[in-house]
Amino acid sequence: GTISRMRIDLVITELEVGGAEQCLTELAVFLHRHDHQVRVIALGPPPPADRNRLLVRLQNEQIETHCLQGR
């Protein structure tokens, strides 16, 4: 049978380039491409421009992304 569309929040401390961040990005893209409503929430601030390729990828995939500016 088909799996109904899910609303999924993925939460991580930051979105700078790293192993856990890369895994979260791949998971978000996979779920989004399989028609789930995905939102990524980073507890910290947005990454600096020289380390933001994962954030850019999520934005290019039109995945809702929030950076909460926590310290």
Secondary structure per residue as TSV (DSSP state, phi and psi in degrees):
chain	resnum	aa	ss	phi	psi
A	1	G	-	360.0	172.2
A	2	T	-	-89.7	148.3
A	3	I	-	-91.2	130.3
A	4	S	-	-69.6	156.1
A	5	R	-	-63.1	131.3
A	6	M	-	-109.5	150.4
A	7	R	E	-98.7	121.3
A	8	I	E	-127.8	127.8
A	9	D	E	-104.9	125.5
A	10	L	E	-108.3	124.7
A	11	V	E	-117.5	135.5
A	12	I	E	-144.8	160.4
A	13	T	S	-70.9	-38.6
A	14	E	-	-153.9	167.1
A	15	L	-	-117.3	24.1
A	16	E	S	-70.5	166.8
A	17	V	S	-69.5	121.5
A	18	G	S	-169.2	174.4
A	19	G	H	-64.0	-50.4
A	20	A	H	-65.2	-39.1
A	21	E	H	-65.7	-38.9
A	22	Q	H	-64.3	-44.0
A	23	C	H	-61.3	-44.3
A	24	L	H	-62.0	-41.9
A	25	T	H	-63.0	-45.9
A	26	E	H	-61.1	-41.7
A	27	L	H	-64.6	-44.4
A	28	A	H	-60.6	-45.0
A	29	V	H	-64.6	-44.7
A	30	F	H	-58.5	-49.4
A	31	L	H	-64.8	-41.2
A	32	H	H	-62.3	-44.0
A	33	R	H	-68.7	-18.0
A	34	H	T	-99.6	26.2
A	35	D	T	69.2	27.6
A	36	H	-	-97.4	152.0
A	37	Q	E	-87.9	107.4
A	38	V	E	-112.6	139.6
A	39	R	E	-132.5	133.0
A	40	V	E	-107.3	130.4
A	41	I	E	-123.1	118.5
A	42	A	E	-103.1	129.7
A	43	L	S	-70.3	-29.1
A	44	G	S	-90.8	-170.7
A	45	P	-	-76.0	166.8
A	46	P	-	-61.3	149.1
A	47	P	-	-69.5	155.8
A	48	P	-	-64.0	158.3
A	49	A	G	-55.5	-32.4
A	50	D	G	-81.4	-1.9
A	51	R	G	-135.6	29.6
A	52	N	-	-109.7	19.0
A	53	R	H	-62.5	-30.5
A	54	L	H	-71.0	-41.0
A	55	L	H	-62.1	-44.0
A	56	V	H	-61.9	-41.5
A	57	R	H	-61.9	-45.0
A	58	L	H	-61.0	-42.8
A	59	Q	H	-65.5	-40.4
A	60	N	H	-63.8	-29.8
A	61	E	T	-83.0	-0.9
A	62	Q	T	61.6	39.9
A	63	I	-	-94.9	125.6
A	64	E	E	-60.3	126.0
A	65	T	E	-133.4	134.3
A	66	H	E	-129.1	134.2
A	67	C	E	-112.8	119.9
A	68	L	-	-89.0	1.9
A	69	Q	-	66.3	19.4
A	70	G	-	-69.5	161.1
A	71	R	-	-116.7	360.0
